Amino acid sequence: MSEPDDELYLDAAASDAVPSSVIEAMIPFLTEGYGNPSSVHASGKTAARALDAARASFAADLGAHAGDVIFTSGGTEADNLAVKGIALAQIRRERTARTSSMPSSVPLPAHYPAHRILISAVEHPAIAQSAQWLHDFFDFDVVSIPVDAQAHIDLDTLAREAARGATLACIMMANNEVGTIEPVSRAVRICHAAGVPVHVDAVQAAGTIPVDFRALDADTLAVSGHKFGAPKGLGALLARSRVAIEPMLSGGGQEHGLRSGTQNVAGAVALAVALHQACTGMAERNRSLVSSRDALISAVCNAVPGTNLTGDPVNRLPGHASFTFPNVNGEALLVDLDARGIEVSSGSACAIGRHEAPGTLLAMGMSETEAKSALRFSFREPLHNADIQRIAQALRASMTALHAM
Ligand code: PLP
């Protein structure tokens, strides 16, 4: 096989390049405005002003108020803070109620929610493992809400389980593995009607499709910068003040006491600038993304008979196409395509010598073998026709090389 001329990067859902405009916006806060934003001298105030401006811009682009924003090290930390922090705040409330007003033999009043966490069956490990941690250390019940064959959460089951009481429900806005956009607005209304707060993992959605935190009425929402052009290790949790959250990090009390640690001012500037660029002209860009995505889906399905598009065919992320392929292992296909200069993802957790089936596909009812044949193509800029043809040809060649067709 000849060496490819250039790589075609189709793994934007994993991470993406940082535009030079974002890097340039950060530099002054690394070289000149480098003060600690908590310091009271002039340099500190300069940094604090930059942080405030970044927070306001970032909040505005997510339909949030500046006071809703807790900057974190990314989506994983934001998800952990929401899930563990809300559950531990409940435990603190219960302890306070017990010690302050009631003899220990008296049960807590009925308005204290059950120690249950509802999570959709397709949540990212940052949510699923946080809920599992609450089970392991605090005996919380973790209730998995099933999804249909296109990964939409089952709202009837959600309503039934919410009615039984829960500390929190977690619903992702868009699925990372199959791109399905979830009915989060309806899920929030259902949970709130039962008095259950809702955390939304919007890591794949923010900067890609419109996110309006206040209109959605979610209680908390997680965002990650490296999905929309900011450097890795930057993100935020948006949180309404009506929901109590116990901090995970103890220290100087930055970020309203919810995330101690000196703030990354240059990082916050990068988050705000990258998000603003991603939101500017989003509707127009998404129209082009959708048309090149749909052209890619047709080309791939034509190139490899028996290919199956996974997730919702219409209501899916604009630059996201995911498939299962006949008679092939997705990991082997991924490696072969990589050698042809096409970089994609199997959408699953990979460890040395071990290829796990993507959890979302299993939750959608696929067999392990079918789920292990999955590949995900994700991009933030519309694809050229020549690129689409190159992908289709490479796939056909890879499938032939792997004796899958
Ligand atoms: N949630 C979802 C849906 C994701 O896709 C990811 C990362 O891919 C995360 C959470 C974790 O975000 P981060 O990489 O910023 O920790």
Boltz pocket constraint, residues with backbone or C-beta under 6 A from the ligand:
constraints:
  - pocket:
      binder: B
      contacts: [[A, 13], [A, 14], [A, 73], [A, 74], [A, 75], [A, 76], [A, 77], [A, 79], [A, 124], [A, 126], [A, 172], [A, 174], [A, 175], [A, 176], [A, 201], [A, 203], [A, 204], [A, 223], [A, 224], [A, 225], [A, 226], [A, 233], [A, 234], [A, 235]]
      max_distance: 6.0
